[in-house]
């Protein structure tokens, strides 16, 4: 009663500018945003999980900017681990940009194999644009799928 939330939830109407278009955000759109998050279950979190992929990868793909190692562990969905070395990307702002771009690609790509995937960066990645990074990711994951299809 005193919580201030009543069912059904009303749409929150906001305007980006005084005369601009109004955007309605309801609880359904917020639910869809939550589904696209990069949750803990979609990440490699422990040293043992990283070591398992790095020591015995099932698939390898090396590009000019990225290397991808993957290992099949029988999960129902893919999990991602990132290794962005400070010696390749000196500034924290750039490291965070690179990681954000990789996570965004991983989250939006629904055709990834159900494997543990570790993405490692190489020298020169700090100078590339977001579009170049995305193109490199797409190329690397296409190669990864190609390798997986050869083995099956």
C-alpha positions as a Markdown table, in Angstrom:
| # | Residue | x | y | z |
|---|---|---|---|---|
| 1 | Unk | 0.0 | 0.0 | 0.0 |
| 2 | Unk | 2.6 | 2.5 | 1.0 |
| 3 | Unk | 5.3 | 1.5 | -1.6 |
| 4 | Unk | 4.0 | 3.8 | -4.2 |
| 5 | Unk | 3.9 | 1.1 | -6.9 |
| 6 | Unk | 0.5 | 0.1 | -8.2 |
| 7 | Unk | -0.5 | -2.4 | -10.8 |
| 8 | Unk | -0.6 | -2.0 | -13.8 |
| 9 | Unk | 2.5 | 0.1 | -14.1 |
| 10 | Unk | 2.1 | 3.3 | -16.0 |
| 11 | Unk | 4.2 | 4.2 | -19.0 |
| 12 | Unk | 7.0 | 6.7 | -18.1 |
| 13 | Unk | 6.8 | 9.4 | -20.8 |
| 14 | Unk | 10.0 | 11.4 | -21.2 |
| 15 | Unk | 11.1 | 14.0 | -23.8 |
| 16 | Unk | 14.6 | 14.3 | -25.0 |
| 17 | Unk | 14.1 | 18.0 | -25.7 |
| 18 | Unk | 11.4 | 20.6 | -25.1 |
| 19 | Unk | 9.8 | 20.1 | -28.5 |
| 20 | Unk | 11.3 | 16.7 | -29.3 |
| 21 | Unk | 9.5 | 13.3 | -29.7 |
| 22 | Unk | 8.2 | 11.6 | -26.6 |
| 23 | Unk | 9.5 | 8.2 | -25.7 |
| 24 | Unk | 7.3 | 5.8 | -23.7 |
| 25 | Unk | 9.1 | 3.3 | -21.6 |
| 26 | Unk | 7.1 | 0.7 | -19.8 |
| 27 | Unk | 8.1 | -2.2 | -17.6 |
| 28 | Unk | 8.0 | -4.4 | -20.7 |
| 29 | Unk | 10.8 | -2.5 | -22.4 |
| 30 | Unk | 12.8 | -2.5 | -19.3 |
| 31 | Unk | 12.4 | -6.3 | -19.1 |
| 32 | Unk | 13.7 | -6.6 | -22.7 |
| 33 | Unk | 16.7 | -4.5 | -21.7 |
| 34 | Unk | 17.4 | -6.8 | -18.8 |
| 35 | Unk | 17.3 | -9.8 | -21.0 |
| 36 | Unk | 20.1 | -8.3 | -23.2 |
| 37 | Unk | 22.4 | -7.8 | -20.2 |
| 38 | Unk | 25.7 | -9.6 | -20.0 |
| 39 | Unk | 25.0 | -11.6 | -16.9 |
| 40 | Unk | 27.3 | -13.5 | -14.7 |
| 41 | Unk | 26.1 | -16.8 | -16.1 |
| 42 | Unk | 27.4 | -15.7 | -19.6 |
| 43 | Unk | 31.0 | -14.9 | -18.4 |
| 44 | Unk | 34.0 | -16.9 | -17.4 |
| 45 | Unk | 34.6 | -15.9 | -13.9 |
| 46 | Unk | 37.3 | -18.1 | -12.3 |
| 47 | Unk | 40.9 | -18.7 | -13.0 |
| 48 | Unk | 40.1 | -22.4 | -13.5 |
| 49 | Unk | 37.6 | -21.7 | -16.2 |
| 50 | Unk | 40.1 | -19.5 | -18.1 |
| 51 | Unk | 42.9 | -22.0 | -17.6 |
| 52 | Unk | 40.7 | -24.9 | -19.0 |
| 53 | Unk | 40.2 | -22.9 | -22.2 |
| 54 | Unk | 43.8 | -21.6 | -22.5 |
| 55 | Unk | 45.4 | -25.0 | -21.8 |
| 56 | Unk | 43.2 | -27.2 | -24.0 |
| 57 | Unk | 41.2 | -25.2 | -26.6 |
| 58 | Unk | 39.0 | -27.1 | -29.0 |
| 59 | Unk | 39.2 | -24.3 | -31.6 |
| 60 | Unk | 41.6 | -21.5 | -32.3 |
| 61 | Unk | 41.3 | -18.5 | -34.5 |
| 62 | Unk | 43.9 | -15.8 | -34.8 |
| 63 | Unk | 43.4 | -12.5 | -36.6 |
| 64 | Unk | 45.4 | -9.3 | -36.8 |
| 65 | Unk | 43.7 | -7.7 | -33.8 |
| 66 | Unk | 42.3 | -10.6 | -31.9 |
| 67 | Unk | 42.8 | -14.3 | -31.0 |
| 68 | Unk | 39.9 | -16.5 | -30.1 |
| 69 | Unk | 40.2 | -19.7 | -28.2 |
| 70 | Unk | 37.2 | -21.9 | -27.6 |
| 71 | Unk | 36.5 | -25.1 | -25.7 |
| 72 | Unk | 33.3 | -27.2 | -25.7 |
| 73 | Unk | 32.2 | -27.9 | -22.2 |
| 74 | Unk | 28.7 | -29.0 | -22.8 |
| 75 | Unk | 26.8 | -25.9 | -21.8 |
| 76 | Unk | 23.5 | -24.8 | -23.3 |
| 77 | Unk | 24.8 | -21.3 | -24.1 |
| 78 | Unk | 28.2 | -19.7 | -24.9 |
| 79 | Unk | 30.2 | -18.0 | -22.2 |
| 80 | Unk | 32.8 | -15.3 | -22.8 |
| 81 | Unk | 36.1 | -14.4 | -21.2 |
| 82 | Unk | 38.2 | -11.4 | -22.1 |
| 83 | Unk | 41.9 | -10.8 | -21.9 |
| 84 | Unk | 42.8 | -7.3 | -22.8 |
| 85 | Unk | 46.5 | -6.8 | -21.9 |
| 86 | Unk | 47.7 | -3.5 | -20.6 |
| 87 | Unk | 50.8 | -3.7 | -22.8 |
| 88 | Unk | 48.5 | -3.7 | -25.9 |
| 89 | Unk | 46.0 | -1.0 | -24.7 |
| 90 | Unk | 47.8 | 1.4 | -22.3 |
| 91 | Unk | 44.9 | 3.6 | -21.2 |
| 92 | Unk | 42.1 | 2.3 | -19.1 |
| 93 | Unk | 39.5 | 4.2 | -21.1 |
| 94 | Unk | 40.6 | 2.4 | -24.2 |
| 95 | Unk | 40.7 | -1.0 | -22.5 |
| 96 | Unk | 37.2 | -0.5 | -21.3 |
| 97 | Unk | 36.0 | 0.6 | -24.8 |
| 98 | Unk | 37.5 | -2.5 | -26.3 |
| 99 | Unk | 35.9 | -4.8 | -23.7 |
| 100 | Unk | 32.6 | -3.0 | -24.0 |
| 101 | Unk | 32.6 | -3.5 | -27.8 |
| 102 | Unk | 33.5 | -7.2 | -27.5 |
| 103 | Unk | 30.8 | -7.8 | -24.9 |
| 104 | Unk | 28.2 | -5.9 | -27.0 |
| 105 | Unk | 29.0 | -8.0 | -30.0 |
| 106 | Unk | 28.9 | -11.2 | -28.0 |
| 107 | Unk | 25.6 | -10.3 | -26.4 |
| 108 | Unk | 23.9 | -9.4 | -29.7 |
| 109 | Unk | 25.2 | -12.3 | -31.7 |
| 110 | Unk | 22.8 | -15.3 | -31.4 |
| 111 | Unk | 24.7 | -17.6 | -33.7 |
| 112 | Unk | 27.6 | -18.3 | -31.5 |
| 113 | Unk | 28.5 | -21.9 | -30.7 |
| 114 | Unk | 27.7 | -23.1 | -27.1 |
| 115 | Unk | 31.3 | -23.1 | -25.9 |
| 116 | Unk | 33.5 | -21.3 | -23.5 |
| 117 | Unk | 35.2 | -18.5 | -25.6 |
| 118 | Unk | 38.2 | -16.5 | -24.6 |
| 119 | Unk | 39.0 | -13.4 | -26.7 |
| 120 | Unk | 42.5 | -12.0 | -26.4 |
| 121 | Unk | 43.7 | -8.8 | -27.9 |
| 122 | Unk | 46.9 | -8.0 | -29.9 |
| 123 | Unk | 49.1 | -5.0 | -30.3 |
| 124 | Unk | 47.4 | -2.3 | -32.4 |
| 125 | Unk | 43.9 | -2.8 | -31.2 |
| 126 | Unk | 43.9 | 0.5 | -29.3 |
| 127 | Unk | 44.3 | 2.5 | -32.5 |
| 128 | Unk | 41.4 | 0.8 | -34.3 |
| 129 | Unk | 37.9 | 2.3 | -34.5 |
| 130 | Unk | 34.8 | 0.6 | -33.2 |
| 131 | Unk | 33.8 | -0.3 | -36.8 |
| 132 | Unk | 37.2 | -1.9 | -37.4 |
| 133 | Unk | 36.9 | -3.8 | -34.1 |
| 134 | Unk | 33.4 | -5.0 | -35.0 |
| 135 | Unk | 34.6 | -6.1 | -38.5 |
| 136 | Unk | 37.5 | -8.0 | -36.9 |
| 137 | Unk | 35.2 | -9.7 | -34.4 |
| 138 | Unk | 32.8 | -10.7 | -37.2 |
| 139 | Unk | 35.6 | -12.1 | -39.3 |
| 140 | Unk | 37.1 | -14.0 | -36.3 |
| 141 | Unk | 33.7 | -15.6 | -35.3 |
| 142 | Unk | 33.0 | -16.6 | -38.9 |
| 143 | Unk | 36.4 | -18.4 | -39.0 |
| 144 | Unk | 35.6 | -20.0 | -35.6 |
| 145 | Unk | 32.2 | -21.3 | -37.0 |
| 146 | Unk | 34.0 | -22.5 | -40.1 |
| 147 | Unk | 36.5 | -24.5 | -38.0 |
| 148 | Unk | 33.7 | -25.9 | -35.9 |
| 149 | Unk | 31.8 | -27.1 | -39.0 |
| 150 | Unk | 35.0 | -28.8 | -40.3 |
| 151 | Unk | 35.3 | -30.8 | -37.2 |
| 152 | Unk | 31.7 | -31.9 | -37.0 |
